[in-house]
């Protein structure tokens, strides 16, 4: 195992923007070793006053919509404007190795070499959907390191967008035209969560289809009630390949941020997110402790087999496990 630094080394290194120290701190935070947990919390607590000053944006879309190409072009555009950008790409995990499968740095090669951008792929591990259990803590470390824009890219539509929504200030949904069904089976819930929508790959023979999809999506949005943010979502079209429309997309993100900061929703949303993650952390910690408990580990295999074979009802088995945990 790689040697760990003292907490003050991580803290000082991150405050001065040292990428090597930042990467090592992220590895520490993502570690599931009990010995690393206390050190990670000490580092996060010391850095907490340096966090919260970035704009956090979630980006999602179906596989093939061009998220990585879009983000690469957008990333260069933003860094050219003087921003420091961190992209947290949530990769599906290999069940064998536990590591990332897609390797997002290879999918955004030129941006990965940009001195003002930082890309960090994180495997989902055993978390439900497309959000790493430690994504929020990684985001805080990046903020403390001076990145003023944080982008969280998810695996795709249907992969725990609700959890991403609880991480970010603005939620950007990328859509693909010309796939037959212009809404591509996008559920109402995903549409309602989106603050900004854009139809990608609006180039070549696909331009007309992209414009038609934009009109249909805009019409569909008018049928939804006004969200709590008070912002009426808009739909744009863009082509990352031809680098067209990218600035229009970001202009909508900035307009959303300005609107919600002025009406107070931005700050209220962050406070509610903090409450949400407190309860999520409690749930996950209790679940981990439950499954790691020696008595449960001894009981669980036999009860699993009994349930699988139909000899014991699921509620009965769960009750025995909970009672076994509560009595130890």
MOPEHU-V239014 format. One record per pair of residues at least 24 apart in sequence whose C-alpha atoms are under 8 Angstrom apart, sorted by the first residue. I is the first residue (numbers start at 1). J is the second residue. If there is no record, write none. Layout:
((I & J) (I & J))
//
This chain:
((4 & 28) (7 & 39) (7 & 40) (7 & 42) (7 & 43) (8 & 43) (10 & 43) (11 & 43) (11 & 46) (11 & 47) (14 & 141) (14 & 144) (14 & 145) (15 & 144) (15 & 145) (15 & 146) (16 & 145) (17 & 145) (17 & 146) (18 & 145) (22 & 141) (22 & 142) (22 & 145) (25 & 141) (26 & 138) (26 & 141) (29 & 134) (29 & 137) (29 & 138) (30 & 134) (44 & 137) (44 & 140) (44 & 141) (47 & 141) (47 & 144) (48 & 140) (48 & 144) (50 & 143) (50 & 144) (51 & 140) (51 & 141) (51 & 143) (51 & 144) (52 & 140) (52 & 143) (53 & 143) (53 & 148) (54 & 143) (54 & 147) (54 & 148) (54 & 149) (54 & 150) (55 & 148) (55 & 149) (55 & 150) (55 & 168) (55 & 169) (56 & 149) (56 & 150) (56 & 151) (56 & 152) (56 & 167) (56 & 168) (56 & 169) (56 & 170) (57 & 149) (57 & 150) (57 & 151) (57 & 152) (57 & 168) (57 & 169) (57 & 170) (57 & 171) (57 & 172) (58 & 151) (58 & 152) (58 & 153) (58 & 154) (58 & 164) (58 & 165) (58 & 167) (58 & 168) (58 & 169) (58 & 170) (58 & 171) (58 & 172) (59 & 151) (59 & 152) (59 & 153) (59 & 154) (59 & 171) (59 & 172) (59 & 173) (59 & 174) (60 & 153) (60 & 154) (60 & 155) (60 & 156) (60 & 157) (60 & 161) (60 & 172) (60 & 173) (60 & 174) (61 & 154) (61 & 155) (61 & 156) (61 & 157) (61 & 173) (61 & 174) (61 & 175) (62 & 156) (62 & 157) (62 & 174) (62 & 175) (63 & 155) (63 & 156) (65 & 174) (65 & 175) (65 & 176) (65 & 200) (65 & 201) (66 & 200) (66 & 201) (67 & 153) (67 & 174) (68 & 104) (68 & 107) (68 & 108) (69 & 107) (69 & 108) (69 & 240) (69 & 241) (70 & 239) (70 & 240) (70 & 246) (71 & 108) (72 & 108) (72 & 110) (72 & 111) (73 & 240) (73 & 243) (73 & 246) (74 & 246) (74 & 247) (75 & 111) (75 & 117) (76 & 111) (76 & 114) (77 & 247) (79 & 116) (79 & 117) (83 & 116) (83 & 147) (83 & 148) (83 & 149) (84 & 116) (84 & 117) (84 & 146) (84 & 147) (84 & 148) (84 & 149) (85 & 116) (85 & 117) (85 & 118) (85 & 147) (85 & 148) (85 & 149) (85 & 150) (85 & 151) (86 & 117) (86 & 118) (86 & 119) (86 & 120) (86 & 142) (86 & 147) (86 & 149) (86 & 150) (86 & 151) (87 & 117) (87 & 118) (87 & 119) (87 & 120) (87 & 150) (87 & 151) (87 & 152) (87 & 153) (88 & 119) (88 & 120) (88 & 121) (88 & 122) (88 & 135) (88 & 139) (88 & 150) (88 & 151) (88 & 152) (88 & 153) (89 & 119) (89 & 120) (89 & 121) (89 & 122) (89 & 152) (89 & 153) (89 & 154) (90 & 121) (90 & 122) (90 & 123) (90 & 124) (90 & 130) (90 & 131) (90 & 132) (90 & 152) (90 & 153) (90 & 154) (90 & 155) (91 & 121) (91 & 122) (91 & 123) (91 & 124) (91 & 130) (91 & 154) (91 & 155) (92 & 123) (92 & 124) (92 & 125) (92 & 130) (92 & 155) (93 & 123) (93 & 124) (93 & 125) (98 & 123) (98 & 125) (99 & 123) (99 & 125) (100 & 124) (128 & 159) (128 & 160) (129 & 158) (129 & 159) (129 & 160) (129 & 161) (130 & 154) (130 & 155) (130 & 156) (130 & 159) (130 & 160) (130 & 161) (131 & 159) (131 & 160) (131 & 163) (131 & 164) (136 & 167) (157 & 186) (157 & 190) (161 & 190) (162 & 193) (165 & 193) (166 & 273) (166 & 276) (167 & 273) (169 & 257) (169 & 266) (169 & 269) (169 & 270) (170 & 194) (170 & 195) (170 & 196) (170 & 253) (170 & 256) (170 & 257) (171 & 195) (171 & 196) (172 & 196) (172 & 197) (172 & 198) (173 & 197) (173 & 198) (174 & 198) (174 & 199) (174 & 200) (175 & 199) (175 & 200) (176 & 200) (176 & 201) (176 & 210) (177 & 201) (177 & 202) (177 & 206) (177 & 209) (177 & 210) (177 & 213) (178 & 206) (178 & 209) (178 & 210) (182 & 213) (182 & 216) (183 & 213) (183 & 217) (191 & 221) (192 & 224) (192 & 227) (194 & 233) (195 & 231) (195 & 232) (195 & 233) (195 & 234) (195 & 253) (195 & 256) (196 & 233) (196 & 234) (196 & 235) (196 & 249) (196 & 252) (196 & 253) (197 & 233) (197 & 234) (197 & 235) (197 & 236) (198 & 235) (198 & 236) (198 & 237) (198 & 238) (198 & 249) (199 & 235) (199 & 236) (199 & 237) (199 & 238) (200 & 237) (200 & 238) (200 & 239) (200 & 240) (201 & 238) (201 & 239) (201 & 240) (201 & 241) (202 & 237) (202 & 238) (202 & 239) (203 & 239) (203 & 241) (203 & 242) (210 & 237) (211 & 237) (228 & 265) (229 & 260) (229 & 265) (229 & 266) (230 & 260) (231 & 256) (231 & 259) (231 & 260) (290 & 325) (293 & 325) (295 & 324) (295 & 325) (295 & 328) (296 & 321) (296 & 324) (296 & 325))
//
